[in-house]
């Protein structure tokens, strides 16, 4: 269709074609999809960062509490040796570290322990401070007592186990491979409590705890499992 404009000149009618509209619509859809993908990635990164921060924060808090609690192992017991703090793995596979001490020259004893377990069908791992139900004494083997695992003194930390769908990464795969988050290793070593001196010559019992941090769980380059070492001042491999 033509229009006559002015002194006999002809111009074709101009406007938006259907093809132009479709191309514009396609570009708009691609922009929206790109924005949604970016938003999704940002939310995922923020969520993962929050989980990692929570994991490491609770781990640091738990390690501080453990350091304070295990210093009591063997306290007040003459010639306290390895029998007064032991690692125990019940038939259920829930790892425990158990110890005892006395504050009244052996008139009474207190038995404490660390207890790791899975919760809510494996959705969480928790570490608790526990005690015996009754009858703690200075001679019985620590793993023969009945421990109040269902009523802990305190929960030191609780970690979410996320099935991230990635092979050999994340707390889900670590727990599946190692059964537990925490590993307790007791061995004699010349050490001083809290690292007070660097030239300790007297052997005491040392507790080494290994546990994975978030960077290690995400396979960050150069990262290894975290190790924490605590010198137990009251426990000697042999009577001092």
N, C-alpha and C positions, 0 to 999 in steps of 0.2 A: 504494500500500500504506500502511496506517495502523497506528500503534501506539497502544495505550491507555496513558496515563501518569496515574497517580494518580486521583483522584476523578472518573473518567468523562470527562476531557478528552482530546481527540484532537489529535495533531500529525503533520504530513506528514514523511516521511523526508527528511533533508537530506544533500548530498554533492556531489562534483565531477561536472559534466556533461561530455560529450564535447566540446561547443562550448567550454567553458571551458578544457579541456586544449589544444585546438587554438590558441586565442588565446594562451595562455601559451607554447606552443611557437613560435608566430610571433614573439612579442616577443623570446624568447630568441635566435632565429635572426637577427633584425634587430640585436640588440645585438652578437652575435658578428661579423656582417658589418661593422658600424661599427667595431669594435675592429680587425679585420683591415685595413680600409681605412686607419685611422689609423696602424697599424704600418707598412703599406706606404709611406705618405707620409713617415713619419719616416725610414725606411730610405733612401728615394730622396733626401730632403733631405740626409741625412748623407753619402750616397755622392757627391752632386753637390758638396757643400761640400768633401769630401776631394779630389776632382778639381780643383776651383778652387784650393784651397790649394796643392796640388802644382804646378799650372800656374804660379801666380804665384811660388812659392818657387824653382822651377828657373829661372824667367825672371830673377829678381833675382840669383841666383848667376851665371848666364851673363853678364849685363850687367857684373857686377863683373870677371869674368875677361876679358871682351872689352876693357874699359877698360885693364886692365893690359897685355894683349898688344899692342894696336894702338899703344901709346905707342912701341914699338920701330920702327915703320915709318919708314924713312929714316935711322935712327940710324947715325952714322959715315960717311954718304955726303955728300960735298961738294956743295952746291947741290941737294939732293934735291928733286925736283918731283913732279908728279902721276903720272909714269910709274912711280914706285916703290911706289904703292899703287893698285890698280884694282878695280872691280867687274867680275865676269865671269859670264856666264850661258852655260854650255855648251849644246850642242844637246839635251842631255837635260833642260834646264830646271832643273837643280839649281844654285841660286845660290851664288856664291863671292865672297869678298872676299880679295884676294891682296896681299901686300906683301913687302918685303925689307929687310935691314939688314946691317951688318957691325960686328964688335966688335974688329977688328984692322987698322983703317985700310985696308980694302979688300983685304987679302991673301986673305980668304975671305968668302963671303957666305952668309947664311941666308935662306931663303924660307919664309914662313909664310902661313897662310890660314884663313879660316872657310868652312865647307862645310855647307850645309843639304841634307838629303835626306829622302825618305819611306822608311819601313821597314815590313816585314811587310805588304805589299800595302796601304799607306796607313793602317795602324792607328796608326802613330807618325810623328812628325817629330823629327829629331835635328839638333843643331848641333855640329859637331866642329872642333877645331883640327888643321890638317893641315900637311904639309911636302912638298917635292919629293922624288922618288926619288933624284935625283943631278944634279949639274951646275949648281946654283944659281950665278948670276953677277950682276954689276952692270949688264949692258947688255941682255940679251935681254928681250923682252916677257914679262911674267909669265905670261900665259895660254898661252905656247908650251911651258912646262915640263910634264913629266909629274908630276902630283900624286898622292900616296898617299892617295886618298880611302877606300880599303878598309882602311887601317891607320893611323887617325888618332893624333896625339900624345895627345889627350884628347877625351872626349865632354863638351861643356859643358852639355848639357841634352837631355832626351828627353821629348816631350810626347805624350800619348795623344790620338788623334783619334777622338772618339765620334760615331757617327751617332745624333743625338738625335731625328731625325724632325721637327725644327722648322725651318721655312723661314727662311733668312737669320739664323740664330743658331748659335752653336757654332763650334768650330775646323774642323769638317768643311766647312761652307759657306764659311768665310773662305779656307781653302786652295783650295777649288774656284774661288773668284772671283779670287784673287790669285796662284795657283800656288805661293806660298811663304808662310811665316810672317814671315820677316825681309826687310826691304828696306833696302839700304845706299845712302846718298846722300852723295857727296863733293862739296864746294863750298868755294871760298875764303871766309874770314871772319876778321875781326879777333877773335882769341880768345886765351885763355891756358889752358895745361894745367890740368885739375882745377878750372877756374874760379878760379884763384889771385887774379886781379885783375878788377875790374869795368870797368876803363877801358882795355882792350887796344886798341892802335892799329895793330899790325902784322898784316897778313894772313898767315894760315897756312891749311892745308887742314883743314877740319872734317868729321868723319864723323858723319852723323845716321842712326840706326837706328830704324826704326818696326816695331813688333810689337804684336799685340793682347793685352791683359790679359784676365783671366777676366770682369771686370765688363762690359767692352766686348763681349765675345763673347756675353754673355747679354742684350745690348740694354738695359743699365741706363740710366736717364735721365741725360742730360748727360755720358755717358762717351764719350771719343774714343780712337782708337788711341794707344798709348803711344809717346813719342818720347824718345830718348836721344841727347845730343850730346857728342862727344868731340873736343877740340882736339888736333891732331897736331903736336907741337912741332918735329919735324924736317922736316916737309914744307912747302915754300913754293910757291905758285902760280908764282912766278918766283924765280930765284936771288936770295938776300938780298944 
